[in-house]
Amino acid sequence: MPLPTIETPTHELKLHSSNKKVKYRPFLVKEEKILILALESKDESEITNAVTDVLKKCILTKGVDVDKLPTFDIEYVFLNIRAKSIGEDIRMTVTCPDDGKTQVPVTLYVDDIKVIKPKDHKTDIVLDDKMTLRMKYPSLNQFIENNFATADNSEEVVNKTFKVIADCMDTIYTEEDAWDVNDYTPSERIEFVEKLSSKQYKEVEKFFATMPKLSHTIEVVNPNTKEKGSVVLEGLADFFG
């Protein structure tokens, strides 16, 4: 007689990028092991990849492509899976902002951590009186590639930046026509980026600077100086511990 099967509970939440509801389950012990090993490596790229692998196993809703989800959706879903798997609280240490060295323990609760979307954020960028560029959010794979790849000189940095922008362009449209940017080659997309004016380029940069992000502000008191201060935690790396 085989051993009995343990039923795993399921939960539901809404993705911020699409308002689509997805079902998920807590991660199992074998999946937690993957995360622990990644955390022990202290390699952010390895940690991010481990989170992605676990998400692919834990998200139960069909048709959800984890590799294409925006970073803020990945982070939000993972935090909620973690809460249902380990507990609603996250215990960590933060550095007091007044002296930049004293560390104090804090406890965060997952329900208090939200995806913050600035009011001035927009995906449609008006390039001129006729043409508008619609952007899409970078996937986690793009995030890894462009944040952990090395660049030896300023030219490489610029080329990498242009590639990120080119990869995140979705549609170019006017009142009469529309161009699906995905139908064009990477070199054609990069060439379009290179032909933007400085003003247009700054508007594109603003899209990335104001993208939604997982964020939470905590108030701490330095036990040595008794000074109060605020610590802002943002993104996967800040909350993973």
Rosetta constraint file for C-alpha pairs under 8 A:
AtomPair CA 8 CA 25 HARMONIC 6.79 0.50
AtomPair CA 8 CA 26 HARMONIC 7.49 0.50
AtomPair CA 9 CA 25 HARMONIC 6.13 0.50
AtomPair CA 9 CA 26 HARMONIC 7.42 0.50
AtomPair CA 10 CA 23 HARMONIC 6.55 0.50
AtomPair CA 10 CA 24 HARMONIC 5.56 0.50
AtomPair CA 10 CA 25 HARMONIC 4.64 0.50
AtomPair CA 10 CA 26 HARMONIC 7.46 0.50
AtomPair CA 11 CA 23 HARMONIC 5.52 0.50
AtomPair CA 11 CA 24 HARMONIC 5.39 0.50
AtomPair CA 11 CA 25 HARMONIC 6.16 0.50
AtomPair CA 12 CA 21 HARMONIC 6.61 0.50
AtomPair CA 12 CA 22 HARMONIC 5.56 0.50
AtomPair CA 12 CA 23 HARMONIC 4.39 0.50
AtomPair CA 12 CA 24 HARMONIC 6.17 0.50
AtomPair CA 13 CA 21 HARMONIC 5.52 0.50
AtomPair CA 13 CA 22 HARMONIC 5.69 0.50
AtomPair CA 13 CA 23 HARMONIC 6.75 0.50
AtomPair CA 13 CA 77 HARMONIC 7.85 0.50
AtomPair CA 14 CA 19 HARMONIC 5.48 0.50
AtomPair CA 14 CA 20 HARMONIC 5.46 0.50
AtomPair CA 14 CA 21 HARMONIC 4.28 0.50
AtomPair CA 14 CA 22 HARMONIC 6.23 0.50
AtomPair CA 15 CA 19 HARMONIC 5.04 0.50
AtomPair CA 15 CA 20 HARMONIC 5.40 0.50
AtomPair CA 15 CA 21 HARMONIC 6.28 0.50
AtomPair CA 15 CA 22 HARMONIC 7.31 0.50
AtomPair CA 15 CA 73 HARMONIC 6.02 0.50
AtomPair CA 15 CA 77 HARMONIC 7.80 0.50
AtomPair CA 16 CA 20 HARMONIC 7.83 0.50
AtomPair CA 16 CA 72 HARMONIC 7.95 0.50
AtomPair CA 16 CA 73 HARMONIC 6.29 0.50
AtomPair CA 16 CA 115 HARMONIC 7.60 0.50
AtomPair CA 17 CA 70 HARMONIC 7.35 0.50
AtomPair CA 17 CA 73 HARMONIC 6.85 0.50
AtomPair CA 22 CA 59 HARMONIC 7.20 0.50
AtomPair CA 22 CA 60 HARMONIC 7.34 0.50
AtomPair CA 22 CA 61 HARMONIC 5.47 0.50
AtomPair CA 23 CA 59 HARMONIC 6.11 0.50
AtomPair CA 23 CA 60 HARMONIC 5.39 0.50
AtomPair CA 23 CA 61 HARMONIC 5.37 0.50
AtomPair CA 24 CA 58 HARMONIC 5.44 0.50
AtomPair CA 24 CA 59 HARMONIC 4.34 0.50
AtomPair CA 24 CA 60 HARMONIC 5.13 0.50
AtomPair CA 24 CA 61 HARMONIC 7.22 0.50
AtomPair CA 24 CA 81 HARMONIC 7.30 0.50
AtomPair CA 25 CA 58 HARMONIC 5.23 0.50
AtomPair CA 25 CA 59 HARMONIC 6.65 0.50
AtomPair CA 25 CA 60 HARMONIC 7.22 0.50
AtomPair CA 25 CA 81 HARMONIC 6.84 0.50
AtomPair CA 25 CA 84 HARMONIC 7.91 0.50
AtomPair CA 26 CA 58 HARMONIC 6.57 0.50
AtomPair CA 26 CA 81 HARMONIC 5.33 0.50
AtomPair CA 26 CA 82 HARMONIC 6.92 0.50
AtomPair CA 26 CA 84 HARMONIC 5.55 0.50
AtomPair CA 26 CA 85 HARMONIC 4.66 0.50
AtomPair CA 27 CA 31 HARMONIC 5.85 0.50
AtomPair CA 27 CA 32 HARMONIC 6.51 0.50
AtomPair CA 27 CA 54 HARMONIC 7.15 0.50
AtomPair CA 27 CA 58 HARMONIC 6.18 0.50
AtomPair CA 27 CA 81 HARMONIC 6.95 0.50
AtomPair CA 27 CA 82 HARMONIC 7.43 0.50
AtomPair CA 27 CA 85 HARMONIC 5.87 0.50
AtomPair CA 28 CA 32 HARMONIC 6.14 0.50
AtomPair CA 28 CA 85 HARMONIC 7.70 0.50
AtomPair CA 29 CA 33 HARMONIC 6.22 0.50
AtomPair CA 30 CA 34 HARMONIC 6.76 0.50
AtomPair CA 31 CA 35 HARMONIC 6.62 0.50
AtomPair CA 31 CA 54 HARMONIC 6.25 0.50
AtomPair CA 32 CA 36 HARMONIC 6.18 0.50
AtomPair CA 33 CA 37 HARMONIC 6.17 0.50
AtomPair CA 34 CA 38 HARMONIC 6.28 0.50
AtomPair CA 34 CA 50 HARMONIC 6.46 0.50
AtomPair CA 35 CA 39 HARMONIC 6.11 0.50
AtomPair CA 35 CA 47 HARMONIC 7.01 0.50
AtomPair CA 35 CA 50 HARMONIC 5.87 0.50
AtomPair CA 35 CA 51 HARMONIC 6.83 0.50
AtomPair CA 36 CA 40 HARMONIC 6.15 0.50
AtomPair CA 37 CA 41 HARMONIC 6.41 0.50
AtomPair CA 38 CA 42 HARMONIC 6.91 0.50
AtomPair CA 38 CA 43 HARMONIC 7.16 0.50
AtomPair CA 38 CA 46 HARMONIC 5.77 0.50
AtomPair CA 38 CA 47 HARMONIC 4.91 0.50
AtomPair CA 38 CA 50 HARMONIC 6.44 0.50
AtomPair CA 39 CA 43 HARMONIC 7.32 0.50
AtomPair CA 39 CA 47 HARMONIC 5.95 0.50
AtomPair CA 39 CA 241 HARMONIC 7.97 0.50
AtomPair CA 41 CA 46 HARMONIC 7.55 0.50
AtomPair CA 41 CA 47 HARMONIC 7.97 0.50
AtomPair CA 42 CA 46 HARMONIC 7.98 0.50
AtomPair CA 42 CA 47 HARMONIC 7.48 0.50
AtomPair CA 43 CA 47 HARMONIC 6.16 0.50
AtomPair CA 44 CA 48 HARMONIC 6.06 0.50
AtomPair CA 44 CA 237 HARMONIC 7.02 0.50
AtomPair CA 45 CA 49 HARMONIC 6.20 0.50
AtomPair CA 45 CA 144 HARMONIC 6.22 0.50
AtomPair CA 45 CA 148 HARMONIC 6.68 0.50
AtomPair CA 46 CA 50 HARMONIC 6.13 0.50
AtomPair CA 47 CA 51 HARMONIC 6.25 0.50
AtomPair CA 48 CA 52 HARMONIC 6.26 0.50
AtomPair CA 48 CA 144 HARMONIC 7.65 0.50
AtomPair CA 48 CA 236 HARMONIC 7.87 0.50
AtomPair CA 49 CA 53 HARMONIC 6.24 0.50
AtomPair CA 50 CA 54 HARMONIC 6.25 0.50
AtomPair CA 51 CA 55 HARMONIC 6.12 0.50
AtomPair CA 51 CA 78 HARMONIC 7.21 0.50
AtomPair CA 52 CA 56 HARMONIC 6.32 0.50
AtomPair CA 52 CA 66 HARMONIC 7.01 0.50
AtomPair CA 52 CA 67 HARMONIC 7.65 0.50
AtomPair CA 52 CA 74 HARMONIC 7.72 0.50
AtomPair CA 53 CA 57 HARMONIC 6.71 0.50
AtomPair CA 54 CA 58 HARMONIC 6.17 0.50
AtomPair CA 55 CA 59 HARMONIC 5.79 0.50
AtomPair CA 55 CA 66 HARMONIC 7.21 0.50
AtomPair CA 55 CA 78 HARMONIC 6.85 0.50
AtomPair CA 56 CA 66 HARMONIC 6.33 0.50
AtomPair CA 58 CA 81 HARMONIC 7.87 0.50
AtomPair CA 59 CA 64 HARMONIC 7.84 0.50
AtomPair CA 65 CA 69 HARMONIC 6.54 0.50
AtomPair CA 66 CA 74 HARMONIC 7.49 0.50
AtomPair CA 67 CA 139 HARMONIC 6.31 0.50
AtomPair CA 67 CA 140 HARMONIC 6.28 0.50
AtomPair CA 67 CA 141 HARMONIC 6.35 0.50
AtomPair CA 68 CA 138 HARMONIC 7.87 0.50
AtomPair CA 68 CA 139 HARMONIC 4.84 0.50
AtomPair CA 68 CA 140 HARMONIC 6.95 0.50
AtomPair CA 68 CA 141 HARMONIC 7.80 0.50
AtomPair CA 69 CA 73 HARMONIC 6.26 0.50
AtomPair CA 69 CA 74 HARMONIC 6.42 0.50
AtomPair CA 69 CA 139 HARMONIC 5.45 0.50
AtomPair CA 69 CA 140 HARMONIC 6.82 0.50
AtomPair CA 70 CA 74 HARMONIC 6.46 0.50
AtomPair CA 70 CA 137 HARMONIC 5.60 0.50
AtomPair CA 70 CA 138 HARMONIC 5.77 0.50
AtomPair CA 70 CA 139 HARMONIC 4.75 0.50
AtomPair CA 70 CA 140 HARMONIC 6.25 0.50
AtomPair CA 71 CA 75 HARMONIC 6.20 0.50
AtomPair CA 71 CA 138 HARMONIC 7.11 0.50
AtomPair CA 71 CA 139 HARMONIC 6.05 0.50
AtomPair CA 71 CA 140 HARMONIC 5.21 0.50
AtomPair CA 71 CA 143 HARMONIC 7.39 0.50
AtomPair CA 71 CA 213 HARMONIC 7.97 0.50
AtomPair CA 72 CA 76 HARMONIC 6.08 0.50
AtomPair CA 72 CA 115 HARMONIC 6.90 0.50
AtomPair CA 72 CA 212 HARMONIC 6.57 0.50
AtomPair CA 72 CA 213 HARMONIC 5.30 0.50
AtomPair CA 72 CA 214 HARMONIC 5.89 0.50
AtomPair CA 72 CA 235 HARMONIC 7.55 0.50
AtomPair CA 73 CA 77 HARMONIC 6.04 0.50
AtomPair CA 74 CA 78 HARMONIC 6.05 0.50
AtomPair CA 74 CA 140 HARMONIC 7.59 0.50
AtomPair CA 75 CA 79 HARMONIC 6.19 0.50
AtomPair CA 75 CA 214 HARMONIC 6.86 0.50
AtomPair CA 75 CA 235 HARMONIC 6.95 0.50
AtomPair CA 75 CA 236 HARMONIC 5.73 0.50
AtomPair CA 76 CA 80 HARMONIC 6.45 0.50
AtomPair CA 76 CA 114 HARMONIC 7.66 0.50
AtomPair CA 76 CA 115 HARMONIC 7.14 0.50
AtomPair CA 76 CA 214 HARMONIC 6.80 0.50
AtomPair CA 77 CA 81 HARMONIC 6.19 0.50
AtomPair CA 78 CA 82 HARMONIC 6.02 0.50
AtomPair CA 79 CA 83 HARMONIC 6.16 0.50
AtomPair CA 79 CA 110 HARMONIC 6.75 0.50
AtomPair CA 80 CA 84 HARMONIC 6.38 0.50
AtomPair CA 80 CA 110 HARMONIC 6.92 0.50
AtomPair CA 81 CA 85 HARMONIC 6.09 0.50
AtomPair CA 82 CA 86 HARMONIC 5.76 0.50
AtomPair CA 82 CA 87 HARMONIC 6.98 0.50
AtomPair CA 82 CA 88 HARMONIC 7.86 0.50
AtomPair CA 83 CA 87 HARMONIC 4.57 0.50
AtomPair CA 83 CA 88 HARMONIC 4.45 0.50
AtomPair CA 83 CA 89 HARMONIC 7.20 0.50
AtomPair CA 83 CA 110 HARMONIC 6.58 0.50
AtomPair CA 84 CA 88 HARMONIC 7.01 0.50
AtomPair CA 88 CA 109 HARMONIC 5.57 0.50
AtomPair CA 88 CA 110 HARMONIC 5.48 0.50
AtomPair CA 88 CA 111 HARMONIC 7.47 0.50
AtomPair CA 89 CA 107 HARMONIC 6.33 0.50
AtomPair CA 89 CA 108 HARMONIC 5.47 0.50
AtomPair CA 89 CA 109 HARMONIC 4.48 0.50
AtomPair CA 89 CA 110 HARMONIC 6.25 0.50
AtomPair CA 90 CA 107 HARMONIC 5.52 0.50
AtomPair CA 90 CA 108 HARMONIC 4.98 0.50
AtomPair CA 90 CA 109 HARMONIC 6.20 0.50
AtomPair CA 90 CA 110 HARMONIC 7.33 0.50
AtomPair CA 90 CA 239 HARMONIC 7.91 0.50
AtomPair CA 90 CA 241 HARMONIC 7.53 0.50
AtomPair CA 91 CA 105 HARMONIC 7.18 0.50
AtomPair CA 91 CA 106 HARMONIC 5.91 0.50
AtomPair CA 91 CA 107 HARMONIC 4.52 0.50
AtomPair CA 91 CA 108 HARMONIC 6.43 0.50
AtomPair CA 91 CA 241 HARMONIC 7.65 0.50
AtomPair CA 92 CA 105 HARMONIC 5.72 0.50
AtomPair CA 92 CA 106 HARMONIC 5.59 0.50
AtomPair CA 92 CA 107 HARMONIC 6.43 0.50
AtomPair CA 92 CA 241 HARMONIC 6.43 0.50
AtomPair CA 93 CA 103 HARMONIC 6.10 0.50
AtomPair CA 93 CA 104 HARMONIC 5.32 0.50
AtomPair CA 93 CA 105 HARMONIC 4.25 0.50
AtomPair CA 93 CA 106 HARMONIC 5.80 0.50
AtomPair CA 94 CA 103 HARMONIC 5.37 0.50
AtomPair CA 94 CA 104 HARMONIC 5.64 0.50
AtomPair CA 94 CA 105 HARMONIC 6.53 0.50
AtomPair CA 94 CA 106 HARMONIC 7.13 0.50
AtomPair CA 94 CA 231 HARMONIC 7.69 0.50
AtomPair CA 95 CA 100 HARMONIC 6.06 0.50
AtomPair CA 95 CA 101 HARMONIC 5.86 0.50
AtomPair CA 95 CA 102 HARMONIC 5.55 0.50
AtomPair CA 95 CA 103 HARMONIC 4.37 0.50
AtomPair CA 95 CA 104 HARMONIC 6.50 0.50
AtomPair CA 95 CA 231 HARMONIC 8.00 0.50
AtomPair CA 96 CA 100 HARMONIC 5.65 0.50
AtomPair CA 96 CA 101 HARMONIC 6.54 0.50
AtomPair CA 96 CA 102 HARMONIC 5.50 0.50
AtomPair CA 96 CA 103 HARMONIC 6.03 0.50
AtomPair CA 96 CA 104 HARMONIC 7.18 0.50
AtomPair CA 96 CA 220 HARMONIC 6.84 0.50
AtomPair CA 96 CA 221 HARMONIC 7.29 0.50
AtomPair CA 96 CA 222 HARMONIC 5.92 0.50
AtomPair CA 96 CA 229 HARMONIC 6.83 0.50
AtomPair CA 96 CA 231 HARMONIC 7.56 0.50
AtomPair CA 97 CA 101 HARMONIC 7.91 0.50
AtomPair CA 97 CA 229 HARMONIC 6.02 0.50
AtomPair CA 97 CA 230 HARMONIC 7.09 0.50
AtomPair CA 97 CA 231 HARMONIC 6.99 0.50
AtomPair CA 98 CA 222 HARMONIC 7.72 0.50
AtomPair CA 98 CA 227 HARMONIC 6.93 0.50
AtomPair CA 98 CA 228 HARMONIC 7.89 0.50
AtomPair CA 98 CA 229 HARMONIC 6.76 0.50
AtomPair CA 102 CA 222 HARMONIC 6.95 0.50
AtomPair CA 102 CA 224 HARMONIC 7.98 0.50
AtomPair CA 104 CA 220 HARMONIC 7.86 0.50
AtomPair CA 104 CA 222 HARMONIC 7.47 0.50
AtomPair CA 108 CA 112 HARMONIC 7.53 0.50
AtomPair CA 109 CA 113 HARMONIC 7.05 0.50
AtomPair CA 112 CA 216 HARMONIC 7.58 0.50
AtomPair CA 113 CA 214 HARMONIC 7.13 0.50
AtomPair CA 113 CA 215 HARMONIC 6.42 0.50
AtomPair CA 113 CA 216 HARMONIC 5.48 0.50
AtomPair CA 114 CA 214 HARMONIC 5.84 0.50
AtomPair CA 114 CA 215 HARMONIC 6.10 0.50
AtomPair CA 114 CA 216 HARMONIC 6.86 0.50
AtomPair CA 115 CA 212 HARMONIC 6.31 0.50
AtomPair CA 115 CA 213 HARMONIC 5.29 0.50
AtomPair CA 115 CA 214 HARMONIC 4.32 0.50
AtomPair CA 115 CA 215 HARMONIC 6.11 0.50
AtomPair CA 116 CA 212 HARMONIC 5.37 0.50
AtomPair CA 116 CA 213 HARMONIC 5.42 0.50
AtomPair CA 116 CA 214 HARMONIC 6.14 0.50
AtomPair CA 116 CA 215 HARMONIC 6.22 0.50
AtomPair CA 117 CA 121 HARMONIC 7.04 0.50
AtomPair CA 117 CA 210 HARMONIC 7.38 0.50
AtomPair CA 117 CA 211 HARMONIC 6.68 0.50
AtomPair CA 117 CA 212 HARMONIC 4.29 0.50
AtomPair CA 117 CA 213 HARMONIC 6.76 0.50
AtomPair CA 118 CA 210 HARMONIC 6.04 0.50
AtomPair CA 118 CA 211 HARMONIC 7.41 0.50
AtomPair CA 118 CA 212 HARMONIC 6.84 0.50
AtomPair CA 120 CA 210 HARMONIC 7.35 0.50
AtomPair CA 121 CA 206 HARMONIC 7.77 0.50
AtomPair CA 121 CA 207 HARMONIC 6.36 0.50
AtomPair CA 121 CA 210 HARMONIC 5.39 0.50
AtomPair CA 121 CA 211 HARMONIC 6.53 0.50
AtomPair CA 122 CA 207 HARMONIC 6.52 0.50
AtomPair CA 123 CA 134 HARMONIC 5.61 0.50
AtomPair CA 123 CA 135 HARMONIC 5.12 0.50
AtomPair CA 123 CA 136 HARMONIC 6.90 0.50
AtomPair CA 123 CA 207 HARMONIC 6.69 0.50
AtomPair CA 124 CA 132 HARMONIC 6.55 0.50
AtomPair CA 124 CA 133 HARMONIC 5.72 0.50
AtomPair CA 124 CA 134 HARMONIC 4.39 0.50
AtomPair CA 124 CA 135 HARMONIC 6.35 0.50
AtomPair CA 125 CA 132 HARMONIC 5.56 0.50
AtomPair CA 125 CA 133 HARMONIC 5.04 0.50
AtomPair CA 125 CA 134 HARMONIC 6.16 0.50
AtomPair CA 125 CA 135 HARMONIC 7.68 0.50
AtomPair CA 125 CA 203 HARMONIC 6.79 0.50
AtomPair CA 125 CA 204 HARMONIC 7.00 0.50
AtomPair CA 126 CA 131 HARMONIC 6.38 0.50
AtomPair CA 126 CA 132 HARMONIC 4.40 0.50
AtomPair CA 126 CA 133 HARMONIC 6.32 0.50
AtomPair CA 127 CA 131 HARMONIC 5.55 0.50
AtomPair CA 127 CA 132 HARMONIC 5.38 0.50
AtomPair CA 127 CA 133 HARMONIC 6.74 0.50
AtomPair CA 127 CA 200 HARMONIC 5.82 0.50
AtomPair CA 128 CA 132 HARMONIC 7.16 0.50
AtomPair CA 130 CA 174 HARMONIC 5.58 0.50
AtomPair CA 130 CA 175 HARMONIC 7.26 0.50
AtomPair CA 131 CA 172 HARMONIC 7.00 0.50
AtomPair CA 131 CA 173 HARMONIC 5.78 0.50
AtomPair CA 131 CA 174 HARMONIC 4.89 0.50
AtomPair CA 132 CA 172 HARMONIC 5.77 0.50
AtomPair CA 132 CA 173 HARMONIC 5.43 0.50
AtomPair CA 132 CA 174 HARMONIC 6.38 0.50
AtomPair CA 133 CA 169 HARMONIC 7.30 0.50
AtomPair CA 133 CA 170 HARMONIC 7.64 0.50
AtomPair CA 133 CA 171 HARMONIC 5.99 0.50
AtomPair CA 133 CA 172 HARMONIC 4.60 0.50
AtomPair CA 133 CA 173 HARMONIC 6.60 0.50
AtomPair CA 134 CA 169 HARMONIC 6.42 0.50
AtomPair CA 134 CA 170 HARMONIC 5.59 0.50
AtomPair CA 134 CA 171 HARMONIC 5.05 0.50
AtomPair CA 134 CA 172 HARMONIC 6.18 0.50
AtomPair CA 135 CA 168 HARMONIC 5.71 0.50
AtomPair CA 135 CA 169 HARMONIC 4.66 0.50
AtomPair CA 135 CA 170 HARMONIC 5.15 0.50
AtomPair CA 135 CA 171 HARMONIC 7.03 0.50
AtomPair CA 135 CA 207 HARMONIC 7.98 0.50
AtomPair CA 136 CA 168 HARMONIC 5.07 0.50
AtomPair CA 136 CA 169 HARMONIC 6.06 0.50
AtomPair CA 136 CA 170 HARMONIC 5.72 0.50
AtomPair CA 137 CA 168 HARMONIC 6.09 0.50
AtomPair CA 138 CA 142 HARMONIC 5.81 0.50
AtomPair CA 138 CA 143 HARMONIC 6.43 0.50
AtomPair CA 138 CA 164 HARMONIC 7.74 0.50
AtomPair CA 138 CA 167 HARMONIC 7.59 0.50
AtomPair CA 138 CA 168 HARMONIC 5.91 0.50
AtomPair CA 139 CA 143 HARMONIC 6.21 0.50
AtomPair CA 140 CA 144 HARMONIC 6.15 0.50
AtomPair CA 141 CA 145 HARMONIC 6.11 0.50
AtomPair CA 142 CA 146 HARMONIC 6.03 0.50
AtomPair CA 142 CA 164 HARMONIC 7.51 0.50
AtomPair CA 143 CA 147 HARMONIC 5.88 0.50
AtomPair CA 144 CA 148 HARMONIC 5.72 0.50
AtomPair CA 144 CA 149 HARMONIC 7.70 0.50
AtomPair CA 145 CA 149 HARMONIC 5.62 0.50
AtomPair CA 146 CA 160 HARMONIC 6.87 0.50
AtomPair CA 146 CA 164 HARMONIC 7.25 0.50
AtomPair CA 151 CA 156 HARMONIC 5.50 0.50
AtomPair CA 151 CA 157 HARMONIC 5.94 0.50
AtomPair CA 152 CA 156 HARMONIC 6.66 0.50
AtomPair CA 152 CA 157 HARMONIC 7.96 0.50
AtomPair CA 153 CA 157 HARMONIC 6.55 0.50
AtomPair CA 154 CA 158 HARMONIC 6.24 0.50
AtomPair CA 155 CA 159 HARMONIC 6.15 0.50
AtomPair CA 156 CA 160 HARMONIC 6.02 0.50
AtomPair CA 157 CA 161 HARMONIC 6.20 0.50
AtomPair CA 158 CA 162 HARMONIC 6.21 0.50
AtomPair CA 159 CA 163 HARMONIC 6.18 0.50
AtomPair CA 160 CA 164 HARMONIC 6.34 0.50
AtomPair CA 161 CA 165 HARMONIC 6.42 0.50
AtomPair CA 162 CA 166 HARMONIC 6.04 0.50
AtomPair CA 162 CA 190 HARMONIC 6.20 0.50
AtomPair CA 162 CA 193 HARMONIC 6.70 0.50
AtomPair CA 162 CA 194 HARMONIC 7.68 0.50
AtomPair CA 163 CA 167 HARMONIC 6.01 0.50
AtomPair CA 163 CA 186 HARMONIC 7.84 0.50
AtomPair CA 163 CA 190 HARMONIC 6.41 0.50
AtomPair CA 164 CA 168 HARMONIC 6.28 0.50
AtomPair CA 165 CA 169 HARMONIC 6.37 0.50
AtomPair CA 165 CA 190 HARMONIC 7.96 0.50
AtomPair CA 165 CA 193 HARMONIC 7.39 0.50
AtomPair CA 165 CA 204 HARMONIC 7.85 0.50
AtomPair CA 166 CA 186 HARMONIC 7.05 0.50
AtomPair CA 166 CA 189 HARMONIC 5.25 0.50
AtomPair CA 166 CA 190 HARMONIC 5.39 0.50
AtomPair CA 166 CA 193 HARMONIC 6.65 0.50
AtomPair CA 167 CA 186 HARMONIC 7.57 0.50
AtomPair CA 167 CA 189 HARMONIC 7.81 0.50
AtomPair CA 169 CA 181 HARMONIC 6.39 0.50
AtomPair CA 169 CA 182 HARMONIC 7.92 0.50
AtomPair CA 170 CA 180 HARMONIC 6.38 0.50
AtomPair CA 170 CA 181 HARMONIC 5.36 0.50
AtomPair CA 170 CA 182 HARMONIC 6.53 0.50
AtomPair CA 171 CA 178 HARMONIC 6.90 0.50
AtomPair CA 171 CA 179 HARMONIC 5.66 0.50
AtomPair CA 171 CA 180 HARMONIC 4.83 0.50
AtomPair CA 171 CA 181 HARMONIC 5.33 0.50
AtomPair CA 171 CA 182 HARMONIC 7.96 0.50
AtomPair CA 172 CA 178 HARMONIC 5.71 0.50
AtomPair CA 172 CA 179 HARMONIC 5.14 0.50
AtomPair CA 172 CA 180 HARMONIC 6.75 0.50
AtomPair CA 172 CA 181 HARMONIC 6.93 0.50
AtomPair CA 173 CA 177 HARMONIC 5.67 0.50
AtomPair CA 173 CA 178 HARMONIC 4.08 0.50
AtomPair CA 173 CA 179 HARMONIC 6.13 0.50
AtomPair CA 174 CA 178 HARMONIC 6.27 0.50
AtomPair CA 180 CA 184 HARMONIC 7.81 0.50
AtomPair CA 181 CA 189 HARMONIC 7.18 0.50
AtomPair CA 184 CA 188 HARMONIC 6.14 0.50
AtomPair CA 184 CA 189 HARMONIC 6.58 0.50
AtomPair CA 185 CA 189 HARMONIC 6.34 0.50
AtomPair CA 186 CA 190 HARMONIC 6.13 0.50
AtomPair CA 187 CA 191 HARMONIC 6.06 0.50
AtomPair CA 188 CA 192 HARMONIC 6.39 0.50
AtomPair CA 189 CA 193 HARMONIC 6.52 0.50
AtomPair CA 190 CA 194 HARMONIC 6.25 0.50
AtomPair CA 191 CA 195 HARMONIC 6.48 0.50
AtomPair CA 192 CA 196 HARMONIC 6.87 0.50
AtomPair CA 193 CA 201 HARMONIC 7.90 0.50
AtomPair CA 196 CA 200 HARMONIC 5.80 0.50
AtomPair CA 196 CA 201 HARMONIC 5.86 0.50
AtomPair CA 197 CA 201 HARMONIC 6.04 0.50
AtomPair CA 198 CA 202 HARMONIC 6.22 0.50
AtomPair CA 199 CA 203 HARMONIC 6.58 0.50
AtomPair CA 200 CA 204 HARMONIC 6.52 0.50
AtomPair CA 201 CA 205 HARMONIC 6.24 0.50
AtomPair CA 202 CA 206 HARMONIC 6.17 0.50
AtomPair CA 203 CA 207 HARMONIC 6.66 0.50
AtomPair CA 204 CA 208 HARMONIC 7.08 0.50
AtomPair CA 205 CA 209 HARMONIC 6.24 0.50
AtomPair CA 206 CA 210 HARMONIC 5.98 0.50
AtomPair CA 207 CA 211 HARMONIC 6.10 0.50
AtomPair CA 213 CA 234 HARMONIC 6.88 0.50
AtomPair CA 213 CA 235 HARMONIC 6.55 0.50
AtomPair CA 214 CA 234 HARMONIC 5.54 0.50
AtomPair CA 214 CA 235 HARMONIC 5.29 0.50
AtomPair CA 214 CA 236 HARMONIC 7.76 0.50
AtomPair CA 215 CA 232 HARMONIC 7.02 0.50
AtomPair CA 215 CA 233 HARMONIC 5.63 0.50
AtomPair CA 215 CA 234 HARMONIC 4.45 0.50
AtomPair CA 215 CA 235 HARMONIC 6.66 0.50
AtomPair CA 216 CA 232 HARMONIC 5.84 0.50
AtomPair CA 216 CA 233 HARMONIC 5.33 0.50
AtomPair CA 216 CA 234 HARMONIC 6.66 0.50
AtomPair CA 217 CA 230 HARMONIC 6.52 0.50
AtomPair CA 217 CA 231 HARMONIC 5.61 0.50
AtomPair CA 217 CA 232 HARMONIC 4.37 0.50
AtomPair CA 217 CA 233 HARMONIC 6.19 0.50
AtomPair CA 218 CA 230 HARMONIC 5.68 0.50
AtomPair CA 218 CA 231 HARMONIC 5.37 0.50
AtomPair CA 218 CA 232 HARMONIC 6.50 0.50
AtomPair CA 218 CA 233 HARMONIC 7.99 0.50
AtomPair CA 219 CA 228 HARMONIC 6.99 0.50
AtomPair CA 219 CA 229 HARMONIC 5.73 0.50
AtomPair CA 219 CA 230 HARMONIC 4.62 0.50
AtomPair CA 219 CA 231 HARMONIC 6.40 0.50
AtomPair CA 220 CA 228 HARMONIC 5.74 0.50
AtomPair CA 220 CA 229 HARMONIC 5.45 0.50
AtomPair CA 220 CA 230 HARMONIC 6.24 0.50
AtomPair CA 220 CA 231 HARMONIC 7.34 0.50
AtomPair CA 221 CA 226 HARMONIC 5.81 0.50
AtomPair CA 221 CA 227 HARMONIC 5.57 0.50
AtomPair CA 221 CA 228 HARMONIC 4.47 0.50
AtomPair CA 221 CA 229 HARMONIC 6.37 0.50
AtomPair CA 222 CA 226 HARMONIC 4.99 0.50
AtomPair CA 222 CA 227 HARMONIC 5.39 0.50
AtomPair CA 222 CA 228 HARMONIC 6.49 0.50
AtomPair CA 222 CA 229 HARMONIC 7.93 0.50
AtomPair CA 223 CA 227 HARMONIC 7.85 0.50
AtomPair CA 233 CA 238 HARMONIC 5.67 0.50
AtomPair CA 233 CA 239 HARMONIC 7.15 0.50
AtomPair CA 234 CA 238 HARMONIC 5.88 0.50
AtomPair CA 234 CA 239 HARMONIC 7.42 0.50
AtomPair CA 235 CA 239 HARMONIC 6.75 0.50
AtomPair CA 236 CA 240 HARMONIC 5.77 0.50
AtomPair CA 237 CA 241 HARMONIC 7.64 0.50
